[in-house]
C-alpha cells in the first residue's frame, strides 16, 4: 500500500522585492514522481541545493506543491483540511534536535506532541514511556535535555515524534550535526523502528554509509530524481554519482578502484564483509583479469 505519492510534483521559491514584485523564481522541485510503500526504509540523497530537504517538507505539509500533487495516505497536502491528519500520519525529525526539544525534562518533552493532539492523560504517559523505551532513553526520562549528548537529544526528538503514533517518519539529515557515535545511535534507532515496528522511514542524508541500510535509494539533482534503485544498484554507478558531486561508501570506492586495477570483483560491494568475501574468492581462483585485456594473471 502506498503511503506517500508524488505525481509531477513542482515547488517554486519566489523572491520578491520591497514593493512586492517578483524578482526571481527558483524551481526547487521539478516534476518529481515518487511512490513510497508502507513499511519501506527509503533514503534520499543529493548535494546541497538538490531539493531533497524541500521534498521532505512536502511530505509533512510544511510546504505545499506549486504544481502537481503530493498525497500522504491518499490525503492531498494542498487541501488545508487534511493538514492535521497528514502530520499525525507523517512525523518529522529535523537536523538540529535543539529546534525540536522544548521541555525542561525529557518525559515532558516527549509528551508534548500527544498532549497537543488531545490524547487522554493516562494514554500520554503510556506513549511517553513506550516511546522512550523503544529508542533506548528510558533511563533519562527525568533528565534535562540540555545535559544530553547530541545523539541522545536526537533520540529524544525521535521519541517525541513516535509518541504521536505516526505511520511514517521523515528525517531531514538527522545526523548532520552529530559525531560518529551519535550517528550510529540514531541510525540504529531508526532502523529498529522500521524493522521491528513497521514504521515507514524516509531518511534524507548525505552520509552514504547510512543509505546502504535502505530498501530503496533515490538520488536528487537540480530538483529532479536522477537515479533510483536498491543501494547495490545505485552505488554500482560510481562514475555517475561522482558526476553528481556525491561520494560512495568507502568500501564501495575501494572495491571500485581494485576492479579498475583488474581484480575480478562484482559491482556494488557495500560492506567490508562483502569485500573480504569477494577478495577471498579472487584469491581462491588464483587469478584476476588483466586491466583491459581480458587475459588472466596471478591474483596476489
N, C-alpha and C positions, 0 to 999 in steps of 0.2 A: 504493500500500500504506500502510495506517495504521500510524504508529509510536507515537503516544500517543493514547489514547482514554479519555475520562471519560464515565461514564453516571450521571446523577443524583447526582453527587459532592457529599458533605457533609463539612465538617470543623468541629468544635466545640472551642473553647478552654474548658477547665473550670477555674474558680478555686475553690480550697478554703481553708478557714480553718485555724487552727493545730491543730485537732482532726481534720482530715482530712475535715470535712463540706463538701459542695458549697455554695459561696456564690453562684456565678453561672455561667451557661453562655452563651458568645458564639458564635453560628454565623457563622464567618468565610467559609465557602463554602456556598452554598445551592442545591443541585440543579443543578449545572453539567453541561452536556453539551458535549463537545468531541471533535473528530476531526481530528487533525493528520496529514497525509500526509508520507511520507518525502521529503526534499529541499525542503520548503517553508521559507520565511522568514516566521515569524509574529511579530507584535508584539502585546503585551498591555498595554493602557493602563488607568489608573484613578487616582483621587486616593488620598492616604494613607488606609489603612484599608479600601480597597475589596476586598481579598482577593487581589490579584494576586501578592504575594510568597508567601502561603500556598499558592496554586495552584502556583507554581513549585517549591516544596519538595516538593509531592506527586509531581511528575514525576521526582524523583530519589530517592524513597522516604525522604527526610529526615522527612517526615510521612506518615502513612497515613490513609486515609479513616475518618471516623466512620460514614459511611453511603454507599451507592452504591459504585462501583468506579472505579479508575484503572488502566489497563494500559499497559505500555511494551513494544511489540513483542509483544503478546499475554500478557505476564507480569504477573500481578496483584501490585500493590505491597504488598498486605496480607499476602501469603504470605512469611514470613521467608526461606524457602529461595531466593526469587527476588532478594533484595536485592543480592547481589554482582553478578549478571548485569545487573540493571537499572542499576546505577551504572557498569558498563562500557559499557552502551548509551547512557545519557543522562548526559553530564558536566555539571558545574555550575560556573559562574563567578559569584562574589559581588560585591557592591557595592564592598567595600574589598579591594583586592588584597593589602594587608598581612596580612589574615587568612588568605590562601591561600598566601603565599610563605613557605617555611620554610628554604630552603637559603641558605648563605652565598655561593654562586656560582650564577649563572643556570643553567648547564648541569646542575648537581647538583639544583637545584630542579625543573627540567623532568623530570629522570629519576626523581624520587621516586615518582610515580604508577605508571609501568610496573614499577618495581622491586618495589613492593608487590603488583603483580599476578602476580609470579613470572616476568616476561619475562626471557629469557636476556640476559646482559650485552651481547653484541655487538648484539643487536636493540634493547636500551635505547638505546645510543648512536646507532644509526641513527635511531631515533624522535626522540631529543632534537634532533639536528641538522636532521632533516627538519622538525620542528615549529617550531623557531626560524627556519628559513629561510622557512617559509610565513607567519609573522607578521612577517617583516622584522626579526628581532632577532639574527640570526646573529653579527653583529659584536660583540655584547655578551655572548657566551657565557661569557667568563671574568670578567665584571664582577660586582661585588657588587650585588644587587638594591636595597640601601639607597641606592645612589647614582644610581638611575634616576628619571626623572620619573614622575608618576602614570600617564600614558598608556603609557609603556614597561613599567611594572610590570604593568599590566593585560594588555598583550600577552604578557608572560611567563606570567601566570596562564592565559591562553587557550592558550598553547603547552603548558603543563603538562597541561591538560585534553586537548588534541589528541594528546599523546604516548600517551595511554591508548586511542587509536583509537576514540572514541565515534562512533556514527552520528548522534547528536543532541547539541547543546549548548544548555543552558538558562542564559541570562544574566540575573541578577536585578539590574537597574539598574546595569550595569557602568560607566556613565559618570557616575553621580551625583556623584562626588567629583572629577571631572576638569575642567580648564579647556577652553575651546572647541577648542584644538588637540589636546588629549588625546582629547577625544570623537571628533573626526574620525578620528584614528589608529585608535581601537578599532573604530569602526563600519565603517571601510574594511576592516579586517582581517576582521571578522565577515562582511561582505558577500562578500569574496573567497573565504572558506572555503565559503560557501553556494553561490556561483555556479560556482566552479572545482572544488571538491572534492565537491560534492553533499551536504555536511553539513546536516542539518536544524537550523535555528536558531530558538529561541524566545526572543525579546527582551522582557524586562519593562522598561518605560521610562516616564518622564513627560516626555520630550522628543519633541514632536510631529514635529519635523523628522527624527528617526530612524525614526519609524514609517512615513513615506511611502515608504521603501525596501522595505517588507514586501510579500509576496504577499497576506497576509490580516491584518486587524486585528480584535482583539477588545477591547471596552471593558467594564470591570467596574465595578459599583457595588453596595455593600452585599452583597458575596458572590455576585452574580449577573452573568452576561453579559447586558448590556442592549442591545448594539449590535455588529454584526459585518458584515464585508464587505471589499471591496478598500479600500485607502487612499482612493481617489477617492470611493467610495460613503460611507464613514464620515465623511470630512471635509466632505462636502457637507451634513451635518447640523449646521451651525454652532450653531444655537439649542439643539438637544438637548445638544450637547457642553458648551455654556456652563451649561446647567441642571445638568449632572453635575459642574460645577466644574472643567472641563478647558479648556485652550486649544486653538487650532488653529494650524497653521503660519502664520507671519506673512504669507506671500504669499497664503494662502487667506483670511485675515482681511481683507487689503487688497482682494482681489477681491470678497469678500462685501460690504464697505462700498461699493465702487464700484457694484456691482449694485443695492444699495439706493437709490443715487442715480440709477439709471436706465440705467446702461451695460448694453448687451446682451451680457453675459458668460456663459459656460457655468458650471454648478455644478462644484465640486470641483477648482478650479485648485490645483495643488500646488507648482509651481516658478516661479521668476522668468521662465524662458524661456516657459513656458506663458502666463503673464500678459502678457508682452510681445507674443507672437503674437496673443493674443485682443484686445489693445488696438489693434494694427495693423489687424486685421481690422475692428474697430469704426470706426476712422478711415477705412479704405478704403471702407467702406459709407457714410460721411458722415452717419451719424445714430445716435441712441440712443433708447431708449424713454423717454418722459416718465414719471417715477415715478408709478405707479398709474393712468395714463390710457390706456395702450395706443396713444397717439399718438406720432409721431416728431418729434424735433428734431435740430438740428445737433450732431454729436459734436465737441466742442472738443479 
